[in-house]
Amino acid sequence: MTVSAEQEPGGAPPAYPTATVAAAPSRPPSDTGRDRFLDVVRLFVMALVVLQHWWLPVLVREQGGLDAGSVLTSEGGFLLTWVSQVMPLIFFVGGAANMISWRSARGRGVPASTWFARRLRRLAWPVVPLAVVWIAASHLLVLGGSPVQPVLVGAGAAGMVLWFLAVYVLVVVATPVLVRAQERFGGWVPVALLGAAAVVDLTRFGTDTQWVGYLNVAFVWLGVHQFGFAYARGTIRRRHAAMMAAGGGLAALALVFVGPYSLNMTGVFAAEDSNVAPPTLVLAAVGVLQVGVAVLSRERISAWTRQPGPARLLDRVCPQLMTVYLWHMLPISVVAGVVVFGLGIDTPEPMTGLWLLWGLLGAAVLLPLIVPLAHWAVRFETPPVALEGSPGMVRVLIAAALIGGGMLTLTVCGLGLGLSPLLGLLAVVAGVTLTRDPGGG
């Protein structure tokens, strides 16, 4: 995922220092070195994302198509989401990365528009080849005689993962303002953002005005992102982390049992409702819990990463995590299509021993497919040299709007057939193009 510190042209990305934390501030002491604790969090999130995208769908072959259901609709399925919903952690990591990157750029006198352009290019460019491959493959499969509906199921799942990038465009654009606010007001900034999320929920459920809930796409995710700023500044001490873990957990449980909230923490595939679309105060509380637990575990995690084996693993794997996130649905869709639609082997009854075996065997098959695919596709992470430069603030904000809108279109419409995926891809390409220097030729 694109949450690493800014990479300068022709160089390696600035990394985070490793520091041992006890009662002292849990922050990197400088903008050099690498904080492997954040790398472990990213790797943990990615592993659970891939696993749940294989394990949570319930696929049943029907005449000429697939019925795509979800484990989350089965009895007790909601319990899985309290473990599998880990996206708040990646916004937390992104907050730390963005704080370090922006403060470093600001210290060197880099204009905000230039910083925006670099972040947006690295965020959006890898999506272009992904969308081209999926859209082309979908059309070729249908032209070759494959049933349309299963193709659209896979293409829709591939587009589903882009919601994170659509939201992250907003996060990037908001970073300079929120960094300044964090430096001035400290912990009151996430409190204000999550307080606004509570007001949105009260309005949404109190007046049955559902569209208002989507304002929490900003308030919830930016609120969790803000905790990453606090981490980077070293203001989350162990006692703060303990209070966050306890308070977040109690708040989440109280809200779901007393309030009008769903028990599902994620809406993967066919769950009827969840705390994600749109985000709710419950999801924010879970995020506070996760950040607290993560920071409390930092000392042990950092000690583990200082061993040669884990250090080599992180150095090798972490630069490819964005690629894994974008491309992992391709092997998942191929394996699911072959097994379920081709061989007629439906997903076993959820929450059974056979279903557990299905998940483990699937993971064993997918790992040797995802690893070489990521190794090949990681070349698309670096934007072309022709896109370098600073476009100016007006152009870069238009670029952000086009990239965010294009990502949202691809999320909703998928990477399959029809005009909408093409328009979404065109918007992303146009946005990326606008991030280049207009005088660069």
N, C-alpha and C positions, 0 to 999 in steps of 0.2 A: 504494500500500500504506500502511497506517496505521502509519507509522513516523516521522511528523513530530512536532515538539515540540508540547506541549499548546496547544490553541487556547482562549483565554479566550472566554466568551460575548460575542458582539457584536464581537469583535476579530479581527485577523489572527494567525496562529500565530507565536510567537517564532521567529526564523530564526537561522541560523548565520552567524557572521562569516567573511569571507574573509581568510585569512592566508597569507603566503608562507612556505614551510617549507624550510629547508636542513638543517643539522645540528641545528637547534633542535627542541624538542618540536613534534610535528605535531598541534597541538590548537587549537581556537578559543580566543582569549584571553578571551572573555567570553560571557555568555548572550544577547547581542544581536547583530544583524546576521545574515548567512546564510552558511553554509559551502557554497558551490556545488559543491565537490568531492563532498560527499555527495549532492547533487542529481544530479550526473552519474552517480555509481554507481547510484543508483536508476533513472535513465532507461536506462542500459545494461542493467541487469537486466531491466527491463520489456520492452525491445525483444527480448531473447533469449527471454524467456518466451513472448511472442506468436508469434515466429517458430517456435520449436520445437513449439508446439501446433498450428501449421499443417503444418509440414514433417515431423515425425517419425511421425505416424500413417500407416499404409498401409491405405487403404480400398478394398475391392473389393465391387462389387454382386453379391449373390446373389439367388436366388429369394425374393422377399418380404422381403429384409433386407440388411444390410451385414455384411461380415466386416471387423472392425477389428483390424488387426495393427500392427506397429511396425517402423520402420527399424532399431531396436536389435537385432532378432533376425537381421538380415542380416549377412553376413560383413564384419567391420570396422566395423560400425555403432557399436560401443562407443566408438570414437574420438571420435565427435561429442559424446558425453556429457561428455567432459573439458573441452569448451568450453561446452556448453549448460547445464551444472549450475552455476548462479550464485546459488542461493538462500542459500548461506552469506554472500554479500556483503550481502544485504538484512537478515539478522540482525545483521551487523556495523553497518550503518547504523542499524538499530533500537536497538542498544545505545547508540550515541552520542546518539540522540534521546531515549531514555528517561532516560539519565543527566542530560542537560541539563534536561529537563522536571521530573524528580523533585527534583533539587537546587534548581531555581528555586522549585518549589512548597514544598519544605521550608523554604527561606529565608523565604518569606512566611507561614509558619505554617499552611499548608494540611494538613489531616489526610490520612493515607494513604488512608482510605476514600473521601474526596472525590476524590483523584487517581485512585484505581482506577475510581471511577464514571465520571469524565470519559473516561478512556482506553477503558473497555469500551464506553461508548455510541458513541464515534467508531469503534470497531472493528466493532461488531455491527450498528448501525442500518443502514448501507448494504446489508447482506445481506438485510434484510427485503424491500424492493421487488424486488431481484433474484430472490429465491426465489419471490415471488408471481408475477412475470412468467413465470418458467420453468415452475412447476407448473401455472399456468393455461393457458399455451400448449401444454404437453404434453397436457393433458386435452382441450383444444379440437381439437388436431390429430388425436388418436385418434378423438374423437367425429365428426370430419369425414371419417373414412375413411382416414387415413394409417396405414401399417403400424406396429405397436407397436415392433418391434425397432429400426428406425432412430431413432425418437423417443427411445427409452431410451439409445441410444448418445450422442446429443447431450446429453441431460439428465445422463447420467453424467459426461460430460466437463466440463460446467458445474459440477457439484458437486465435481469433482476439485480445482479450484483452492482450495477452501475449507480444505484441510488446513493451509495456512499460517496462516490466522486461528485455527484451533483450537489450534495450537501457540502462537501469539502471545498467547492468553489466559493460558497458563501463564507466558510471558515477562513479561507485565505484572505479574502477581501476585507474581512472584519478584523484581522489580526493586528495591524498597526494601531488602530483605534483602541482595541481591547487591551493591548500591551500597555499603552499609555495609561489607560484606566486602572489596570492592575498595579502599575507602579505608583499611582497616586492614591488609590483607595484600597488596595490590597484585597483581603477576603470578602469585602462587601460587594465586589463585582459579581462573583458567582452566586452570592446570596440574592442579589437583585435579579439576576437572570432567572434563577430557579423560583424566586418569588413571582416573577412575571409568568412563569410556566404554570404556577398554581392559579393565578388569576385567569389565565386562558382556560384551564380545565374547569374552573368554577363557572365561567361563562358558557363554555361548551355544553356541560352537562346540566347546568341550571336553566338554560334557555333552549336546550336541544338544538343549538346552532352548531352543527358538526364542522362546518368549514373553518370556524374559528380555531379549532384544534390544530390546524396545520401551521399556525403561528409558532407552535412549539417546535417545529423543525429548527427554528432559529434558537429559541430560548433554552430548550433542553440540551441540544448538542453543543451550543456555544457555552452553556453553563458547565458541562463536563469538560470541554476543551479548556476552560479557564483554570481548572485544577492542574492541568499540565503547566500552565504559566507559573502557578504557585510552586509546583515541584521544581521547575527550572530555577526559580529564585531562592529555593531552599527554605520556604516558609511552611512546608508541611512537615512538622516534627512528629515523632512517634506518638506523642499523646494526641496530637491532632488526628493522625491516621486512625488511632484506636477509637476516637469519638466519631469519626466519619464512618468507620465500619459498623459500630454499634447503632449509631443514629440512622444511617442509611438503611440498614436491615430492618430495624424496628418500624421505620416510616413506611417502607415498602409493604411489610406485612399488614400494618394497620390500614393502609390505603386500600389494599385489595380486599380485605375482609370487611371493612366498614364502608368504603366508597363505592362508586359505580364503575369500578375498573374491571377489566378482563384479568384472568389468572395467567394468560399467556404473555410471556415476555418477548416473543418473536412471532412473526406471522408468516413463517416460511411456507410457501406454496398455498395450501387450501384452508388454512385456519380461518374461521369466520371473523374473528376479531382478535386484537392484540393491543399491547401498549406501545407499538412501534408506528403504526400507520393510522393516525398521526402519533407522534411521541407524546407520552403523558408524564405527569409528575411521578408516577410509579417507576417508570424507566429511569428518570433522573435519580430517584432514591437508590435504585439498584446500582446506578453508576457511582454514586457516592460510596456505597458499600464496597464496590469492586476496587475503587481507587484506594480506599482505606486499607483493605486487605493487601493489595499489591504493595503499597508503601511499607506496611508492617513486615512484609516478606522480603524487602529489598536487600537487607544485609545478607541473608542466607543465599538468595539468588545470586548476588554479586560474588559471593565467595565461591559458589559453584562455577560461575563463568570464568573465574581466574584460573581454573584448571586447563591444561593444554587442550584436552579433547573437546570439551564444550566450547572453548574459545575458537578452535578451528571450525567447529560445526557452525557457530554463529557467523563467523567471517564468510563462510561459503554460502550459507543459506539465506541470510538476511537481505543481501542485495537483490535477491530474486523474489522476495515475498510479494511485491506489487504484481509481478508477472504471474505468480501462482494465483493470486486473487483474481486477476482478470481472466486467465485462461483455464482455470480448473474445471469449469463447467463443460468444456469440450470433451475431455475424456469421460467425465461423469455421464454426459448425454450419450456418448457412443456406447459405453458399457451398458447403461440402462436400456438403450434401444436394442442392442443385440440380445441381452438376456430376457427382457420383458417382452418386447414386441417381436423380436426375431425368433427366440426360443420358446416364447409363451410361458415363461416362469415369472409369475406375479410376485410382488413384494409380500413376504409372509405376514401373518396376522401380527399387528404391532404389539409391543410389550410382551412378547413371548420369547422362549429360548431360541426358536428358529429365526426369529427376527434379529436377535442379538448376533447369531451366527452369520446371517445375511450381511449385517453391518461390518463385521470383522473381516469376512472374506472379501467384501467389496473394497474395504480399505487396503487389503493386501494386494488386490489387483490394480487399484488406482495408483498407488505410490510409484511403481516402476513406470507408469505412463505419464504421471504429472511431472516427475523429476526431469526426464529428458526434454519434455515439452517446454518446461520453464527455462531450461538451459539454452534451448534454441531461441525462444521468444524474448529472452531478456535483452537481446540486441535492439528491440524496439523501445526500450525505456529511454534511450538518449535521443532527444530531438535533433533533427538535422541542423547543421551549422547555418544553413540558409535562414533559419528561423530566429537566430540570435539578434540581440539588440534591444533597445528601449523604445516602445511605441508612443510614449506619452500617456498621461492619465486618462484622457477621454477615450482614446483607442483601446486601452487596456481594460477599462470598465465595460466598454461595448463587447470586447472579447470575452470577458467573464460572463456577461449575460448570454452570449451565444453559446459558450461552452456549457454553462449550467443548464440552459434550456435544451440544448442538444442531448446532454446526458439524461435529463429528465424524460425527454421523448423516447430515448432508447430504453430507459428503465420501464416505462409504461407500455410501450409498443413491442419491445423485444428486438432481437437482431435477426428477424426473419423476413417474411414476405410483405409486399405492399409498399406504398409510398412513404409511410411514416418513418420506418427505419432509415430510408435514404435521406429524408429531410433532417432527421436527427443527426446522422453522420455528416451531412453537408454543413449543418450549424456548427458542429465541433471543429470541422476542418476550417471553416471560415473564421471561427474564433481563434484557433491556433495561429492562423495566418496573420491575423491582426496583431498578434503579440510581437511580431518582428519589427525591426527598425524600418519605418516607412521610407527612409532614404537609403536603405541597404541594397537596392537594386532588384 
